[in-house]
Amino acid sequence: MKTWAISDIHGCFHSFLSLLNKMDFTFEDKLFVLGDIIDRWPYSRELVDYLMSMKNCTPLMGNHEEMMLSCLENDKYFYLWCSVGGQETLESFNVGHPCELDEKYINWFGELHIYVTYGKHVLSHAGVDLNQPYPFKMTDEKREYILWNRDVQRDFSGKYILVIGHTPLDVELIKDSMEEEVICIDGGCVFDGQLVAFCLDTHELLSVPLHEYDIPKNV
Ligand SMILES: [Mn+2]
């Protein structure tokens, strides 16, 4: 049994399946998906359906899911979200606005975890500020940091290992960070990089390139 993390899949469903295959992932293993599941590439619905059906997957929220959910509260976010890949998600779900999504999807997105812990590992989309006195006591400010920040705080005196996505890195740079306190596993699959799986038990890294089936025919 192994526990893995994958981040920033962004609708690359076929790349995701090919990575699970490479991991020899079975129902006995566990998977954390660190947000930015949707947007930019065409297969967000297929990916969400698949994750919903996995009993051994814990999905977390990214800034893209947060943007989509914000459109349900206030329409001023709608055009911004559409312009950063939300349009592809709407097409994938065959709706014109997030409010038309089936309730089961809205509930699923609404219930995504903001962070999770696994032993010393703290997992979230963009990083938890672990130098704060009460890092896990949630406020609106901390939630925003966890989903959006691009310059995460480091130096936790060996107390924690932060595992995040959000900022695309070259896979070689990710490999070099395996012993560090902050491990960013976004291999930039969506930007023709790699989709990366990180094993929390062994700190091994596996990756696959963007699958050709994920690339829209008109690109
Ligand atoms: Mn992100």
Residues whose N, C-alpha, C, O or C-beta is under 5 A from the ligand:
A	BS01	MN	D36 G62 N63 L147 H166
